[in-house]
Amino acid sequence: MWTDTHCHLDDERYRGEGPRDLGGTLGVLESARQSQVSRFITVGCDAASSQVAIECARAHDDVWASVGLHPHDAVHGVDTIVGLIASPRVVAIGEAGLDYYYEHSHRTDQREAFAAQIQLAHQHDLPLIIHTRDAWDDTFDVLLAEGAPKQTIFHCFTGGPNEARRCLDIGAFLSFSGIVTFKTALDVVEAALLCPLERILLETDSPYLAPVPHRGRTNQPANVAVVGTRVADIKNIDPHEMARITTENACIAFPLLTS
């Protein structure tokens, strides 16, 4: 059974794909279950999406939530999400981090929000889900200053071998998305090749980043099996073994998934 450690079940694009309930889509979830996906973490990016993630997790026994403030929304301030962290079925803080590609929030606001969410992860003893884009050095600088949480996850890993080694050196997990199936993603493939099996996680980041051969369509959690099969090919192991290993890893990276 596969685990999708990062999806966005609240997204508007799911509204036309089946009966909707509390931010999730029954059709989308059922399709994933039929594709042998047994666990889902729906990820918050601000107060509103974090609240919907919690409601969705409450409605489905196989869905859990994270609470976070995406760097795009850093300008809103971390105070907007603090009250949601203690909600039932919250298993992580994030996604948090730095995005210097779009810079929808000022870099100073991003760094302050990232640091504050690292502190929240420590305070609540929760894993930290990191989003980083074009900001590797600053990401590691903030992590060094605040101290990386025991469970740190680099979501939708887009770096190469050098970035992978830096992540692994601080004990982090690398979470691979549909990007690993792209022909141009040679650095990501190299990173997957060197990453120890016990540090690999899988995700869809759906509805974004549909893997090959589903490019151009709305991504769905069911496609975590496509991502996992590609990583299994890279690591030269059976996909069923990859499903088992990465689901075990997910329960280590997010300890509350097993409760």
Secondary structure, 3 states (H helix, E strand, C coil): CEEEEEECCCCHHHCCCCCEECCEEHHHHHHHHHCCEEEEEECCCCHHHHHHHHHHHHHCCCEEEEECCCHHHHHHCHHHCHHHCCCCCEEEEEEEEEECCCCCCCHHHHHHHHHHHHHHHHHHCCCEEEEEECCHHHHHHHHHHHCCCCCEEECCCCCCHHHHHHHHHCCCEEEECHHHHCCCCHHHHHHHHHCCHHHEEECCCCCCCCCCCCCCCCCCHHHHHHHHHHHHHHHCCCHHHHHHHHHHHHHHHCHHHHC
